[in-house]
């Protein structure tokens, strides 16, 4: 039995018919596929540098230098695992990830529920725009705003000195740096997360709320039994994606504040790769560290997606 006849027996159109039907959509996706191939999948071939003593000056260009650089096997990985600085960067990365997961991830959900409860559409639109605006700010501007508020010459420190108290400089305190980084991330990107959850809430039929209200359910019970179950698939999906991005906790944000608090508090895997690999031109070492990060991230995605399946959610992909 051919594939076309089998598909027609199952009630699905033949592949040739589907191709003709969806040719416009396929043409629209071709530029995106080309970008993914060029900037995402082709660079994966560069991971071979992790097993070399790569020297970009051995060839006419960086690509030909990969064929001329000497092979070192697993030597770069042995150097990484023997470096205490690498394990310190891993520890800082996971501490920052867990802190942001606990303090940052629930905030967009709570703000989406709050905005969704606003009755007037104009007030809701203004509130959403105000919360969404910082997402377009660069990290340089975000760090500058926090410096002007919490720094040694900031508003809070000047107000305390004006009233006879000693000023404070929270921007250079390594002890609270992790909480400071989380607060910056919340202020900048919480509005972006609100959009996703508001889109999920808009798909909830209003009849469910009306029926629950007629049955005597108050606002809290309607939120618990209708709103949150509607958000659960989206929360599970974003949580899996967030876990997969666990080892990327903000390269530019941390690099901008590295000198203020020192590498002991701000060193994560991305800054470790940049400082020890790219800055020192030890490209094989940096590629090995990046490859380790990618493998760990893949394992975290698969594990989180498996947990989502056990909880009855679809996750990133179906079983």
N, C-alpha and C positions, 0 to 999 in steps of 0.2 A: 504494500500500500504506500503510495507516495505521500510526501509531506503535505502537498496541497489538498489531496483528497481527504487525508486524515483531519486536516484543519477544517475543511468544509463540513465533515461529518460531525465535528464537535461544535459546529455553529459559528466558527471563527472564519473571517475572510482569508483567502489565500495570501501568501506572502507577496505575490506580485500585485494583488489588488491593494493590500495595505501599503505597499511602497508607493503606488500611484496615488493613493488617498492622502498619504502623509508627506508627500514630496516637498510641499511648502515648508512644513515644520522641520524637515530634515535639512533643507537648505539654510534655514535660519540658524540651526545649531552647528553648522559646519565651521563658522568662524570661532565659536567657543571651543569646539573640539580641537581646532588647530592651535589655539592658545594653550590649551591643556597639554597637548603633545610637546609644544616647543618649550614652555616654561615650567612644566611639572614632570612629565614622564621622561623626556630626553635628558634632563639633568641627573636623573637617577643613575644613568650610566657613569657619571662622574664619581660614584662611590668607589670605583676601582682605585681611586687615589688613596683611600684609607689603607691599602695594602702596599703602598709605594713610598719611597722617599722622593716625593714629587717636587720637581723643580720646573717652574713654568718657563725658565729661560733656556732650557735644553733644546727646544724646538722653535719653529717659526711662529707658533701660536700655542695657546694653552692646550688645544686639543691634541696636536701632534706631540706635545711634551709628555702626554700620558703614555705614549708608546716608547719613549726614550728614557723615562725615569726608571731607576732601579727598583726591583721588587724587594720588599722587606718582610713579607708574610704578615704575621700577627704581632710584629714588634711594636707598632704604634698602639695596639690595644694593650700590650703588656705595660707600656709606659703609662698609659692612662690609668689602668687599674692599680698601679703602684704609686700613683700621685695622690697624697692626702687632700690636695686642693680639689681634685675631681669629686671625691666623696663629700667634701664640704659643700660644693656647688649642688650636688644631687640632694643633699639634706635640705639646703635652703630652698631649692626648687619645690620639693614636695611639701615643705612647711607652708610656703606661700600659696601653693595650689590648694591645700586643705583649708587654709584660712579664707581664701577667696571663695571656695566652694561653700563654706558654711555662712560667711557674712555677706557675700556678694550675690550668689545665685538666687536666694529667696526674694531679694529686694525687687527685681523687675516683676515678679509674680504679684507681690503685695501692691506695688504701684499700679499695675494693670487692673487689679481688682478695685483699687480705690478710684481710678479714673473711670472705670466702667460703671461705678455706682453714681457718678455725677449725672444729674438729670438733664441739665441744660447742655445742648450740643456745643454751643459757642465756648462755654467755660471749659468743657472737656477738650476741645481742640486747642485752646490756648495753653492749658496745662500740659498737654502732650507735646506741643511745640517747644515749650520752655524746657521740659525735661530732655527732649531729643536733641536740642541745639548743641550741648557740649560734645556730642559724638563727632562733630565736624572740627573740633579744635585739635590742633597738633599737641603731642606730648610736651613740646617745649612750652606752649602756652599754658597747658594744665599745670605743669610743675611751677611755672612762674606765678600763676594765680595762688597756688598753695604757699609759695615762698612769700608772697606779699601778705598773706594772712597769718601763717604759722612760723615764719622765719624770725631770725634775731632782730631784723629791722621791720618786721611785719606789723600789722594793725594791732594784734593782741599784745605783742611785746611792748609797743609804744604806749598803749593804753595802760598797761601795768606800771610802766616807769612813770607815766604822768601822774599816777595816784600813789607814788612812793613805794612801789613793789619792785622786786627784781624781775627783769624781763626773761622770757623763755625763748628757746630756739628749738622747736620740735623737728625742724627739717634736718638737723644734724645729730639727732639722738638715735643711735643704732638700736636701742632697746624697743622703740616703738616704730621702727622703720617699716616692719611688715604690715602693721595696722595702717600706717600712712599710705603705703602703696595700694592697699585694698581700698581705702577711702578715695584715692585718686581714680581708681578704676571704676568705683561705683558712680562717682560724679560724672565721669566721662561717658560710660557705656551703658548705664542702667536704662536710659531712654531708648536705646537701640533694642534692648530686650523687650521693652514694653510693647513694641509694635507687633512682635510675633504673638505674644499672649493675647493682645487685643484682637488680632485677626482670628485666633482660635475662639475667643469669646463671642465674636460676631456670628459664628456658625451655630450657636446654641439657639434652638427655637424658642421664641418668647412664650409659646404656649406652655412650655414646661414651668416657667416661673409663675404664670397665671394660674395653672392648675395647682401648683404647690401653695400659692397664696390662698386659694379658695379652700384648700384642705387645712388651713391654719398654720402653715409653716412660716416662721419669721424670717428676717433677712439673714441671720446666721445659719439657719437650717437650709435655706435655699442655696447659700454659698457652699455649704458643706456637701450637700447631696446633689447639686446640679452643676454649679460653676467649677468646683475643683475636679470632679470626675471628667468634665469636658476638657480641662487643661491637662489632665494626667498624661495622655499620649504625647503631647507637645513637650511637657516637662521631662518625660523619659527620654525623648529624642535629643533634646538640647543637653540633657545631663550626660548622655553617652558621648556626644560631640565634645562637651566640655572636658570630660575625662580623657578623651583622646588628645586634647590640646593641653594636657596637664603640665607637660614639660616646657611649654611656651608661656611664660608668665609676664612677658613684657620686656623685650630686649631694650628698646629705645628708652622706655620709662626708667628702667633700672640703670642704664648706662649714663643717663643725664644726672643721676643722683649718686653715682658711685663715689665720686671724690668727696661728697659731703659727709657720708656715713662710713666710708671705707669698704673694701672688698669683703670683709668678714661678715657684714650684714647684707650686702647687696649682690654678692656673687651667686649667679645661677648658671645653668648649663649654657645658655645662649651667650652670656657675657664671658663665661669661661672659654668657650670655643673662640670667641672673637679675640680675647686678650692673649691667650696662650697659643692660638693657632694662626689667625689672620694677622694680628699685629706683629707677631714674631716671625711671620712667613713660614711657619711649620705647617704647611697645607695638608700633608698626610695625617698629622696628628689631629688637626681640626676636623678633617673628614671622618676619621675614626670616631671621634667624640660625637659628631652629628649622626653617624650611622647607629651608634649605640642608642642615642636619643630616639631615633626613628623606630628601632626595633621595640624599645620599651613602650613607646606610644602606641604602636600597633597591638602589642599585647594588652594594653589597658583598654583599647577600643573593643577588642574581641571579648574581653572579660566583662566589661560593662554592658555590652550588647547581649551577652549570655544571661546576665542578671536581669536585664529588661525582659527577655523572653520568659524567664522563670516567673516574673511578676505579671505575665499576661500581656505585655506590651510588644509592639512590633520592633522598636528600636531603629537602628540605621537600616537594617535589611531583615527580611523575613527568614523564618527557619528554613 
